Each structure stands twice: as C-alpha cells, then as structure tokens.
Amino acid sequence: MIGYRQHQRDGGHAGPSPRLRTLQLALGAATAAWLSLAPLAAIAQDTTAQDAATLAKAKVEALLPEFEAMLEKGMADFAVPGASVGIVVGDEVVYAKGFGVRAAGGAAVDTGTLFQIGSTTKAFLATTLAILVEEKKLDWAQRVLAVDPTFTLHDPWVTREFRVYDMLAQRSGMRPYVNDVMTGLGYDADALVYSLRFAEPITSFRSTFGYVNILHLIAGRIVARLDDKADWFEVAEERILGPLGMTRTSSTAEAIEADGNHAEGHRFDGNGAVAIPFDPSFPYILGPAGNINSSVDDMTKWVRTLVGRGTFEGKAIVSEAGLRYTWTPKVALNDQQSYALGWVIQELPEGRVVWHNGGTSGFGAHVGLIPEENVGIVILSNSENRGFPDVSAMWFYRRILGEPDFDHFAQAAAAAKAKFDAEAATYVKPADARPPRPLADLAGAYGTQEFGPAAITVDGERLVMALEKTGAKLALEPFDGDVFTVRLLPEGRFAPIVATSGEQPAGFAQFQMDAKGRLDSLRLILDEQPYLFDRTED
C-alpha cells in the first residue's frame, strides 16, 4: 500500500563572476563598509531562524497533552495494539514515545521497537536516486532503457519513452498495484519484473495516478548496479542509514523477527486485531517499494535530515536541490494532492505538507513534514493501515498550521469498518445461487503468461487450481453458476501467507466459453486484478 507535493536547481555557487569582482573593487571603501555589515545580517537571519524554531517547538509542546489523548483514542477506535511516535523541530527530536503493546499480552512498545515501515521506504529509494544523479551516474530524464536494456512494458512506445523519474512517479498508465498479488503466490522478484510486459495499460501514459510497486523494484536494481552493490538496501545502508546512525534498521523478515525488541503485525478481522506471522513474501520481495524495518529512534534521524534539507548533524546526505526534486509534483491525485517521487504533496488551507504513508499486511506507518515550519513527524503502528497513522498525522499538521480543532477519528474508523464489512459481504453466496455445471467438465490444464501453467482438478464439491511454477493451490468454490470464489490454501510455505490475510476469499473466478460454446478459458480476479487463463487441453 501506499502518499505525496517545486523542483529547484542547486542554489549553490562557486563565487562571484569576474565582472562582479571588478565591480566590487571599483566600489572601494563603500563596498568594504557594506561588506562589514554582512556578519550582522547573518546574525540577524540566524536569530530569526532561532526564533522560528523556538516558536515551532513551543507550538508542538503546547499540543502534546491533547495529541497524546487523541492518539490513545485513535488506537482504540482503529483497534491498534501498539504505536510509536516521534516529532522533530529543526534538528531536535522534541517528542518520542511508545504506546500500547508489541502484541497482545506482550511487552510495551517503546521508541526502540521495530516496525515494518511499508511504502515510506519509497522516499529512501528516491533519495538514493537523487544522490546518484548528483554524482552524474544517472540523470532523472534519462531513458530507463539506457540504464537497463532489459526493461520491458506492454506498450513498446511507453517502454522507449519511460524515464528514470517515471519509475517513481506513479503515472505509468498501468492498473494500480498491478501484479502485487504474485508475491503471495510464491513468485520471486524476477517473475514480478517479467510480469510487467503483460500488464496492459488502462490509462494513457503520464495522464493519471496509478500506484505501482514493481517499478520501484526495477529502480532499486538500477541503483544497485550503478553503485556497484549487491542490492538496493546495501546502497541505502552506505549512503543514508550508516551516515545517519540508523543501526537497527533492516530489510528482511528474518532480521526484524530476530531483533529482541520488535512489534508483531496484526490484521483486522472485523472485531479487533489478530496477530499474524512475518513472511518473506510481503513486503520484502518488493524491495525498495516497502522492505524497510525501523524504529522511531532511527526514523527521527531520517526526519531530521528531511527537515534539515538533506543535512544531518553537519553532514550532507543529499543536496537540498536533490531532495526538493523528489518533492516535485508529477501527477495530480485530486485538487489538493499530487504525487511526487516517493512523496505526496498536500496543499492544506494554511500550508504545504510533504508526506507518505505505508501499509503492509500487519503494520501501518506515516512519515511527513511541514517544510516551511521545519517540523516533521513519524508514526509507526503494528496493525494494517486502515487509517490510524494518517488521521493522527493530519490532526497534527492541521493543528500546527493553526487550523480549527477537529476530531474525525470515530468517523474514519467507522468508514474503515464499513469498508471491511462491505468487502466481506461481497463473498456471501446469493440466496438464489445457480448450481455450477459438472465440475469434471471444468477440470483440465490451463495457463497464462504471468502465472505459467496451472492444473485444475476436482476436489469433492470444489475445484483446486495448482500453479506449477510455485506450488500454490487455489480452492475454487461454487458461488453462482460458472462463478467461483478463490481462496489460497494454507499448505506448506503458504500457511503463513494465508494467516496474514485471514480466511476471506481473495477474489473470484469465472469459466468462459468461446464462439462455439466450449469452455476454453478461466477469468481469475485476485485483489481486483484480472488474469485470463487459456485452456490448453481437456
């Protein structure tokens, strides 16, 4: 799951031009007198900056009691077991605190507790790209084919015209979340990348927002290759995490599970939070689209760097121009929000907010800042992101910007619950459901370009579809006539994957006939993504 809002060229300079130096010399004593005032002007500017920081800090501290009460209420409304929050003003962490528990009956959350941060990882990817652009290893407007000749999308023209910035800009024209479902069916990263060549566009290139994760996996591979590293996370460690001292930040399921202070992920089952296991398939296979595990102690160092325009404790991690480029809007979401490169840019009535959220099977996160206020926030939680981190952060932003008080936690939580109930109702079998045709007529060999060969067999009152490449088995259970519900069976390595999503079906399947009335294909819809399996033999 996923956040979002101008490019500005480097404002640095090597010094005055020869013509300017001549003019300065000509001005003589008058220039010298004027220049002698420059330190006073710098002091005045510094004093103004200090005053602004003092004011912002006071504003945050005055909000904290109400903010804490709001967080605790929000956790109850959204059934969130635990959360950790950090707030930065200027270069200072002015607030950091844990709430709730790492898991039901477990230890308390603190600021060192590790969480999955989901798609807030994308901003780290954008920053590594910005660093390579600064080093002339890459250019934002460079064709992707120039740095990855294997890059292939469905449309040859789009493949040729796709630029480096397009990989993160979420305007590819492909269906949102295209082929993400393959991660839960056992397919590896290479299969995900390969699958994009079969993903037909649903809108024109660069015209519409459409959130696609797999392109970030490709971008990460390009970054690693150009920086001569084994993988993208190794680049992030050397370029960002190491210099910031983010020593407990990692990128695998094994790493977070091995840490003694980690939160357990939770999904919502309609009534409350249910603990789920860690699994390497999601989000980790998607790499820099969402594979980072971190804590508030580590993430506040990152937020300090963002607020510091790319500088942390006197060290330049990325130039201000490079960082601001990642905040350049690339496509509109609506009249208030645009998507940039790993960031959402939101125009509130009183000011601009730069933010991104994250949502995995069991965790929700939000990272953002108000650049003009030099204030930033990170919220990590151990429940799938149904809105808690985002609603909490928006409350904070609006209050810092001086907007009237409001509380829509209960409303947002009720909407999230209604959405869950509506999705569950989708799979309730109709009272007047038609019986399926004889299941034996539907069994046989099928195949599709993305998933490869599949065998469908009869298993009692249902069908079972086995994917040859991964061993995943999907139960096809009669729903209405030729329509079946689809459910991943919890067998072998797929048991923890099923535990992360619960027992609710993942989609529908419909057997379709050709012009001669023969059942020759199966239309499978998983997580709203359609796939057509052609029958290869009876």
Secondary structure by P-SEA (a helix, b strand, c coil): cccccccccccccccccaaaaaaaaaacaaaaaaaaaaaaaaaaaaaaaaaaaaaaaaaaaaaaaaaaaaaaaaaaaaccccbbbbbbcccccccccccccccccbbbbcccbbbbccccaaaaaaaaaaaaaaaccccccccccccccccccccaaaaaacccccccccccccccccccccccccccaaaaaaaccccccccccccbbbbbcaaaaaaaaaaaaaaccccaaaaaaaccccccccccccccaaaaaaccbbbbbbbbcccbbbbbbbbccccccccccccbbbcaaaaaaaaaaaaacccccccccccaaaaaaaacccccccccccccccbbbbbcccccccbbbbbcccccccccccccccccbbbbbccccccaaaaaaaaaaaaaaccccccaaaaaaaaaaaaaaaaaaccccccbbbbbccccccbbbbbcccccbbbbbbcccbbbbbbccccbbbbbccccccbbbbbbbbcccaaaaaaacccccccbbbbbbcccccccbbbbbcccbbbbbccccc
